[in-house]
Structures are given as C-alpha cells and as structure tokens.
Amino acid sequence: MSSLQFHKVYGFFPLLTVFILYKVAEYFKLIHSWYLHSYFEDVLALPLILGFTLIIMRSLVYRTGRYKLTATQIIYTLGIVILLFEFILPKKSNQYIQDYYDILAYLAGTLFFSFAMNKPIETVDSDETA
C-alpha cells in the first residue's frame, strides 16, 4: 500500500491566503470598496474551487502531479456555479442578488485558473522510481 502524496497546484495557496486575509479585513471593516465587495470573491471563487478539486484529483484519485482538469470539467464547473449563484439561488433567497457582471468575474477567474494554475507539476512520482 502506497503512502498518500500531496500534489500541489500552482498559485492555490497564495490565492487562498489572499482570500482569507480579505475576509478578515472585511470582517474588521478595514475594506470599504463596493467593487471589491461585489466582485473580488467572484473572481477568486472558481480558481479556489477548481484548484481544490485539482489537488484532490492529483492526490487521491490519479496520484500524480501531471494530471490536469479537462476543458469540459472546467466549463461544466463554470456553468454550474453560474446557474446556481446567478439564476437558482437569487429566486430562492434575498441573500443572493442576480448580477450579470458576476458572470464576467467567474469567467475571469476561470480563465486565470485555466492558463495559470491548471498546469502539470513535474515531480518524480514514487511509482516511477520503483
């Protein structure tokens, strides 16, 4: 039985750190920008969701850092997030507001993930050295 090997994703932990620091600053009312409040989290949402998914797929399913999410997987995830947060939830709760600019923010985050984060990590896997 092989041991679990963690496979990183380019840029995931810096983005996660930025998101956490932003939420702390927002909690303590240190940030007063309507644009940041409205769109920053939407830009970060898909790189964080897809990055976490890629970590799980690399570490638990394929067990290689060379695995990349396919364009189909990325597009389906984008579609589900748009459908859920821009069409379904705004009809169910006043907490969610339908804003078509959010779709552009989701798309920007998805493009960032696709071109900057969804890259194979060149490592020597334990199976290859045996």
Secondary structure in CASP SS format (residue, H / E / C, confidence):
PFRMAT SS
TARGET T0000
AUTHOR 0000-0000-0000
METHOD secondary structure of the structure
MODEL  1
M C 1.00
S C 1.00
S C 1.00
L C 1.00
Q C 1.00
F C 1.00
H C 1.00
K C 1.00
V C 1.00
Y C 1.00
G C 1.00
F H 1.00
F H 1.00
P H 1.00
L H 1.00
L H 1.00
T H 1.00
V H 1.00
F H 1.00
I H 1.00
L H 1.00
Y H 1.00
K H 1.00
V H 1.00
A H 1.00
E H 1.00
Y H 1.00
F C 1.00
K C 1.00
L C 1.00
I C 1.00
H C 1.00
S C 1.00
W H 1.00
Y H 1.00
L H 1.00
H H 1.00
S H 1.00
Y H 1.00
F H 1.00
E H 1.00
D H 1.00
V H 1.00
L H 1.00
A H 1.00
L H 1.00
P H 1.00
L H 1.00
I H 1.00
L H 1.00
G H 1.00
F H 1.00
T H 1.00
L H 1.00
I H 1.00
I H 1.00
M H 1.00
R H 1.00
S H 1.00
L H 1.00
V H 1.00
Y C 1.00
R C 1.00
T C 1.00
G C 1.00
R C 1.00
Y C 1.00
K C 1.00
L C 1.00
T C 1.00
A H 1.00
T H 1.00
Q H 1.00
I H 1.00
I H 1.00
Y H 1.00
T H 1.00
L H 1.00
G H 1.00
I H 1.00
V H 1.00
I H 1.00
L H 1.00
L H 1.00
F H 1.00
E H 1.00
F H 1.00
I H 1.00
L H 1.00
P H 1.00
K H 1.00
K H 1.00
S C 1.00
N C 1.00
Q C 1.00
Y C 1.00
I C 1.00
Q C 1.00
D C 1.00
Y H 1.00
Y H 1.00
D H 1.00
I H 1.00
L H 1.00
A H 1.00
Y H 1.00
L H 1.00
A H 1.00
G H 1.00
T H 1.00
L H 1.00
F H 1.00
F H 1.00
S H 1.00
F H 1.00
A H 1.00
M H 1.00
N C 1.00
K C 1.00
P C 1.00
I C 1.00
E C 1.00
T C 1.00
V C 1.00
D C 1.00
S H 1.00
D H 1.00
E H 1.00
T H 1.00
A C 1.00
END
